[in-house]
Amino acid sequence: MRRGHRVIAGLLVAAVLAAVFAAYLSPHLAVDLANRLWACF
């Protein structure tokens, strides 16, 4: 893999992780996801 592709892949992974962590800053979202997971059982 060329260096440019590695940089782009790293930035993409960092952006996805930042979006996930930002989503969990909302308590309502975390509770909603937990309730949906619990409803499966």
Residue, then its C-alpha position, 0 to 999 in steps of 0.5 A: m500500500r502506498r503512503g498516500h493510501r495509508v494516510i487516507a485510511g488512517l484519517l478515515v478510521a480516525a473520523v469514524l472513531a471520532a463520530v462514534f465517540a461523539a455519538y456516545l456523548s449524548p446520554h439519550l442515544a446511549v440509553d436508546l441503544a441499550n434499550r434496543l439491545w435489551a429488547c432482543f432478549 
